[in-house]
């Protein structure tokens, strides 16, 4: 869905690495979502969605839930 500009994805970096390298997805923030786990997650989405209000609101909500 994220690659098709239909949403965002919380994925393991190994699953998204090729699409990030190709520019199909971008990492929304550098912080790892799970610092205690060996299986960290990243929030990724199409680069052109960076300024979308809903993406920003989701990111802010997610960080609030993690803290």
Secondary structure by P-SEA (a helix, b strand, c coil): cccccccccccccccaaaaaaaccccccccccccccccbbbbbbccccccccaaaaaaaaaaaaaac
